[in-house]
Amino acid sequence: DIEVHLTNEEEVGMAGALTFVREGFRADAVLVLEPTDHNIYIANRGALQFTIEVEGKQAHLGNKRYGVNAVEKACRIVDALVIYEDRLIEEGKGYPLFESFEYPGQVNVGIIKGGDFFSIVPDLVTMEGGVGFLPNRTMKQVEDEIRAVIGSIDDPWIKDHVTVRFEGIKNDPFEMPTKHPFTSALLKTLDKFGRKPEVLGMMATCDARYYFNQGGMPSIIYGGKNSHQAHSKNEHAEISDILVTAKEYAAFIIDWCGKA
């Protein structure tokens, strides 16, 4: 039997796939469709969203040194997070399936809000960002490390006036065994089309993690050309490649299920 899942919220938590798994869906294997440049992904990195609030103390510009500038304190935290990113990259180099990535770890502060007026020392800054991490770490480990990074800053004010929350995206990483019959079967099918795909890890997260981690189902990711314009105004797919990839999917389904 074949089931096709059209899942919602793939970009913001993947609740659709999680719902299928929680309601009891099980299969011998799951093929997740993503633009993979015709390579096969059997792992993906995790992602964690964070919010950091930095309190300061308001003062007039003329009395600036009698206040505490929350923006300045926030800058120290951003610097510490950059150093943490360097650590993620260094410790991720050479990790199986992710060897080809020059930067196998990310820490990004994407939103900073703070201050009311140019001549008032700001008393609050809110920062939102995310961490991308390989399967060599757990979600809990990353949370603890971020808190430790901020706690290690040599600034008594920061230690007592910073709040860290982990809300929003919490995507666990996943990784399949490198030698699995489902992967081997897809490789065999693609060989008929003259393809010699690499078997890699994916530097993003997708529905596969729920089917594998929570559902216990072998899950691999395969698809056509990646325009490398995702989340941009030029995001697109080539129709000719979509048709070729559809034929590959159909052939694999026939090969795996054993009948046309």
N, C-alpha and C positions, 0 to 999 in steps of 0.2 A: 504494500500500500504506500501511497505517496500523499503527504499533506503539504500544502503551501501556506505558510504563515505570513500575512501582511501585518507587520507590527507597527504600533504607534509609539511615539516618544523615543525614537531611536537616538535622537540627539541629546535628550535631557533625562537620562536615567534608564531608558529602555524598559519602561513599565509593561509594554506589550508582550515582549518575550518572557519577562518574569511572570506575568499572569498566566501564560500558557503553561509554564513549568509548574507553578503553584497549583494550577487546576488539574494537574496530573498527566499532562502530555508527556509521552515517552516514545522514543523511536530507536531503531538500531543505530542511527547516525543522523547528523544534521549538517547540511551544507548551507552556509550563510553567504548571501550574495553581496559582495562589495567590490568596488573597482580596485583590483590588486595587480594590474598590469600583467595579468595572466600568470602570476606567481601564486603559490599556495601558502596561506598563513595558517599555522597551527598553534599560534600563541598571540596574545596581545598584551600591551602594557596596561597598567592600572592608571586611574585618574582620581584625584581628590581635590575637592573645592574647599577653600578656607576663607574665613572672614577675620580680620584682625582690627580691633578697635584700640586706639591709642589716646589716652586722656592727657590733656595738658592743663595749663593754668592761664586764664586770660589776663592780659595786661595791655595798657596803651603802648603804642610804639615808643613813646618817650620813656617809658618804664620797662622796656622789653626784658631786661635782665632780671626783673622781679617776677616775671611770668615764666611759664614753661611752654615752649613752642612744640605743639604736638606734631607739626610737620617735620621738624628737625629730628624728633625721636623716631618718627616713622621712617625717615631716611636711613637711620642706623639699622632698623629692622630689615629694610630692603637690601642693604649691603650684606647683612648676615645671611639672608635668603639666597643671594647670588653665590656666596661661598658654599652654601648647602647644595646648590645646584651643581657646582663644580665637583662636589663629593659624589653626588648621584652619578654624574657622568663617568668619573674615574672608576667607581666601583661597579659600573655597569659594562665597561668595556670588555669585550670578549665573552659576554654572557651568551650561552647557546641560543641560536636562532636570531639574535640581535647583533651579531658581530659586524654587520655592514654599516651600522649607524654610527656616525661620528660623535653624536651627542645623545647617548642612550639614557637621558633623564632630563627633566625640565621643571623649572620653578618659574612661574610667571605671575607678576602682580599686574592685573589687567584693569583694575578700577581703583582710583584714589579720590576720596572726597574729604574736604576739610577747609575750615576757615570761613569767615563771614565778611571780612573787610580788610583792605590792604594794611591798615594801621592798627589792627587788633591782633595780638598774639593768639593764634588759634588754640582752642582748648579741646578739640576733638578731631581726629582723623580716622576714617574708616577705609580699610583696604580689602579688596576682594581679589582672589587669585586662585591658581591651581597648581597641582604637582602631577607630573607624569612620571611613573616609576615602573621598573621592570618586575617580573615575577620573583626576583631575588629578595623582594620585600613584601611585607603584608601591609594592609591598610592601617592596622593598629600601630605597626612599627613606624610608618611615615608620620602619623599623627603625633606620636611620642617624640619623634626626632624634630619636628617643627617646633613643638613646645620647648624642647631642650635647646634648640638653636636660639630662640628668643630669650630663654632664661639664662643663657651663657653670655649675653651681652653685658659688658662691664658698665652698667648704668643703673644705679639704685632706683631711679624714677621708673624706668622701663619695667623693672621686676615687679613693681607694685601697681602699675597703672596701665597694663596691657591685658586685653581679653582676647582669647583665640577661640573661635568656634568652627566646627566642621559641619556645615550644612550644605545641602544641595547635592552636587554630583559626588557619588562614592562608588566608583567603578573598580571592582577587584580585577587584578590581572588573571590570566589563565594561560596554561600551556599544556598541550597534548604530548603524549609520548612521541618521540621523534620517529619511531618505527611503528606504524599502526596500519592495519589492513585497509581502513577507509582511505587514508592518504595514499597508500600504494595503489588502490583501485583507481583513484582519480588520476594519478600519474600515468597509469597504463592507458586510460581512455585518452588523455591529452596527447600521449605519444602517437596515437593514430592520426592526430591533426598536425603532427610534426612539431609539437611543442615540447620543450625541455625546461619546464618551470623550476625555479628555485623554491625550496621549502624554507620559509622564513617566519620571523615574528613580526607582528604588526605594531607600528608606533602610533597606535590609536586604540580605542576600545569600541566594541560592537556587541551585537546580541549573542555572539558565540559563547561569551563567558557565562551567561545564565544557563544555557543548555548544557554546558560542560560542568561548571562548578556546582550549580544547584540541582541540575537534572541528571547528572552523571552520564550524559550521552556524548559519544565521540563527536566533536564539532570542528569543522575546518571551514576556511574562508577562501572563496575563489570568485574572481570576476574579471571583467575586461579592463580596457585601458583606463588609467587614472590621469585625468587632465591636470592634476596638481593645482587645481583652482577651487578646491572645496571651500565652501563658506565665503565665496567671493562673487562679485557681480558677473564674472566670466566663467562661472562653473558650467560645465557642459559635458556631454558624452557624444561620441561619434556613432551615428546610426549604423554604419557598416560594421563597426566592431560589436555593437549590440547584437546584430544578427548572427555574427560568427560565434559570439559567446553563447547565445541561445542554443545554437547547434551543439556546442560542447556540453552544455547542461543536459540537453536531451539525450545525447549519446551516453553520458555518464549515468543518467537515471536508468537507461536501458541496460547498461553493463552491470550496474550494481544490483538492480532488481531481477535481472536474469530473463527479462522478456520485454518485447516491444509493445 
